[in-house]
Amino acid sequence: MTIGAAFSLQNPIDTVVRQARQAHEAGVRSAWFGQTFAYDSPTLAAVVGREVPGLQVGTAAIPVFGRHPLIVAGQAQTAQAATGGRYHLGLALGTRHLTETGFGIPYERPVARLREFLTALRALVETGSADFHGELLTATTPLPAAVPGVDAPVPILVAAMGPQALRVSGELADGILPLLAGPRALAEHIVPAVTAAAEAAGRPSPRIVAFVPGVVTDDVERVRERATEALSFYERFPSYQRVIELSGATRAVGVAAIGDEETVAAEVRRYREAGATEVVFTATDLGGEADQRRTWRLLGELAKG
């Protein structure tokens, strides 16, 4: 199982690079970066990947609203070339509030847009060209779109958790990036749905990259309180409310892995047994720098096993 960590976008680039290097030295195999209205995540991933040789890097995840497949394909292929094939592209549906407030465009037919976006994007990263004319977007290449130095197509993953998004992702993507989906939700709902869709489309078994808030710490109560506050943001959105409930929890913190090494390692094993092919820990900084390094050390040890 590949073990990774997500990194905060609240730090300067030099700090992000330093932290990623420290995590990699501890044995963490992959570094993931979110997409906000600040940092450009593919660029940040390319910088970190160049500075930390051998570290897999990825974005989790770029919303399909407000972007175009041609632009995202260029960004992803550039990051892939810069890192020698160690870049992984994550896409997301985004949210109505952020889409309509930030971009001033209607959040309409998100699953249909995802399907068209993935169809055009896959052609671009696999062949360097596209001639796609859909209901919601058009992507054609009057000029070549292939980036020199890219020897393999960029892996495409989707932050999908709902039934329709899982179906589209199984058919057209290489895997999914579920966040706050506990082992029960993975095993009973998410993994079967996306795997069945991939099989029906004649595609390989999808990657299941589970994003899990987690901290190795002795101060469990303090870290859990901080996690409750930090993760409450996700509780506003129906998609996360649903997956948290399917996980058997009432709050987002209920799916966080917080405790000593034995406790957290047991949680990682539960995700693996539920069908996760990879686990990425998020919010590892909630306990402070010492606990964060302790968390990375455990993840590195688990990656070896």
SVG drawing of the C-alpha trace seen along z (x, -y; Angstrom):
<svg xmlns="http://www.w3.org/2000/svg" viewBox="-28 -36 44 42">
<polyline fill="none" stroke="black" stroke-width="0.4" points="0.0,0.0 1.3,-3.5 1.2,-5.9 1.1,-9.7 0.5,-13.0 -1.3,-16.1 0.3,-19.5 -1.1,-22.8 -1.3,-25.6 -0.9,-28.2 2.9,-28.1 5.4,-29.7 6.7,-27.5 10.1,-27.0 8.4,-25.7 6.2,-23.3 9.3,-22.0 11.1,-21.5 8.2,-19.7 7.8,-17.5 11.5,-16.6 11.2,-15.8 8.2,-13.6 9.9,-11.8 13.0,-11.2 10.7,-9.6 9.4,-7.2 6.2,-8.9 5.8,-8.0 3.6,-10.8 2.8,-14.5 -0.6,-16.0 -1.7,-19.6 -5.2,-21.0 -6.5,-23.7 -7.8,-26.9 -8.0,-30.4 -4.4,-31.0 -1.7,-28.5 -1.8,-26.8 -1.6,-23.2 0.0,-21.6 2.7,-24.3 3.3,-23.7 3.4,-19.9 5.9,-20.4 8.2,-22.5 8.1,-20.0 8.6,-17.1 11.7,-18.7 13.1,-19.6 12.4,-16.2 13.5,-13.5 11.6,-10.2 8.6,-11.7 5.3,-11.1 3.2,-14.4 -0.4,-15.1 -3.2,-17.6 -6.4,-16.9 -8.3,-18.3 -8.9,-20.8 -12.6,-21.7 -13.9,-21.2 -16.0,-24.4 -14.0,-27.5 -11.4,-25.4 -11.0,-24.0 -9.6,-20.6 -7.0,-22.2 -5.6,-24.3 -5.7,-21.6 -4.1,-19.1 -1.2,-21.6 -0.7,-22.1 -0.8,-18.4 1.6,-17.4 4.0,-20.1 4.1,-18.9 4.5,-15.3 7.4,-16.3 9.0,-18.3 8.8,-15.4 9.9,-12.6 6.5,-11.0 5.7,-11.3 2.6,-13.6 -1.0,-12.6 -3.9,-14.8 -6.9,-15.0 -10.2,-16.6 -13.3,-17.5 -16.9,-18.7 -16.4,-21.6 -19.3,-23.2 -22.1,-25.5 -21.1,-28.2 -17.5,-28.4 -18.3,-28.1 -21.0,-30.7 -19.4,-33.1 -15.9,-32.8 -16.4,-32.5 -19.8,-34.0 -21.0,-31.0 -24.0,-28.7 -23.3,-25.4 -25.4,-23.4 -25.3,-19.7 -22.0,-19.0 -21.9,-15.2 -22.5,-15.9 -19.8,-18.5 -17.4,-16.0 -18.2,-13.4 -17.5,-15.8 -14.4,-17.2 -12.9,-13.7 -13.7,-12.6 -11.8,-15.5 -9.0,-15.4 -8.3,-11.8 -7.9,-12.2 -5.5,-15.1 -3.2,-13.4 -3.2,-10.1 -2.8,-11.4 -1.9,-15.1 -5.0,-16.1 -8.8,-16.3 -11.8,-16.9 -14.6,-17.0 -17.9,-18.8 -20.2,-18.3 -23.3,-20.0 -21.4,-21.9 -17.9,-22.3 -15.8,-22.0 -12.1,-21.0 -10.2,-20.9 -6.5,-21.2 -5.7,-23.4 -2.1,-23.2 -0.4,-20.2 -1.2,-19.7 1.5,-17.1 4.3,-18.2 7.8,-17.0 9.3,-14.7 6.1,-13.1 6.6,-9.4 3.3,-8.1 -0.1,-9.6 -0.9,-11.6 -3.0,-9.5 -6.4,-11.1 -8.3,-10.7 -11.6,-12.2 -12.7,-13.3 -15.9,-11.3 -18.2,-9.9 -21.7,-10.1 -23.3,-7.4 -23.3,-9.3 -19.8,-10.7 -18.5,-7.3 -20.1,-5.8 -18.5,-8.4 -15.1,-8.1 -15.1,-4.3 -15.8,-4.6 -13.4,-7.4 -10.8,-8.0 -8.0,-5.9 -9.3,-6.1 -10.9,-8.2 -9.9,-10.4 -12.5,-10.0 -12.2,-12.3 -13.8,-11.7 -15.1,-8.4 -14.5,-5.9 -13.9,-2.2 -17.6,-1.3 -18.5,-3.8 -15.6,-2.6 -16.4,1.1 -20.2,0.9 -20.8,-1.9 -17.8,-3.6 -15.5,-0.8 -18.2,1.5 -19.8,-1.3 -16.7,-2.6 -15.2,0.9 -18.4,2.1 -18.4,-0.9 -14.8,-0.3 -15.5,3.3 -18.6,2.5 -16.5,0.1 -13.7,2.6 -11.2,0.5 -8.7,1.8 -9.5,1.9 -9.6,-1.8 -7.2,-3.2 -8.9,-4.1 -6.8,-6.8 -8.4,-7.4 -7.8,-10.8 -7.9,-10.5 -7.4,-13.2 -4.9,-11.7 -2.3,-12.6 -0.1,-10.4 -0.2,-12.0 -0.3,-11.5 -2.5,-14.5 -5.6,-13.0 -8.2,-15.2 -6.5,-18.5 -5.9,-17.3 -9.4,-15.9 -10.8,-19.3 -8.7,-21.0 -9.8,-18.5 -13.4,-19.0 -13.1,-22.7 -10.9,-22.3 -13.1,-19.7 -16.4,-21.3 -16.0,-23.2 -16.9,-20.0 -20.1,-19.4 -21.8,-22.3 -21.9,-20.3 -24.5,-17.5 -22.0,-15.3 -19.8,-15.2 -22.7,-14.9 -23.8,-11.8 -20.4,-10.1 -19.8,-10.9 -23.2,-9.3 -22.4,-6.3 -19.2,-5.9 -21.2,-5.6 -20.2,-9.0 -22.2,-12.1 -19.3,-14.6 -16.4,-14.8 -14.0,-14.2 -15.6,-10.8 -13.6,-9.5 -10.3,-11.0 -7.4,-8.7 -6.1,-10.3 -4.0,-8.4 -0.8,-6.6 1.1,-4.6 -0.8,-1.4 -4.2,-3.1 -3.4,-5.0 -1.8,-1.9 -4.9,0.1 -7.0,-2.6 -4.8,-2.4 -5.2,1.4 -9.0,0.9 -8.9,-1.3 -6.8,1.3 -9.2,4.0 -12.1,1.8 -10.5,1.6 -8.2,-1.4 -5.2,-0.9 -3.5,-4.0 -4.0,-6.1 -3.1,-9.8 -3.1,-11.5 -4.4,-15.1 -4.4,-17.6 -1.2,-16.1 -0.2,-19.5 -3.1,-19.8 -0.9,-18.5 2.1,-20.7 5.4,-20.0 6.6,-17.2 3.4,-15.2 3.5,-15.9 6.9,-14.4 5.9,-11.5 2.9,-10.9 5.2,-10.9 7.5,-8.4 4.6,-6.0 3.4,-6.5 6.9,-5.7 7.1,-2.5 3.7,-1.4 4.7,-2.1 7.6,0.3 5.3,3.1"/>
</svg>
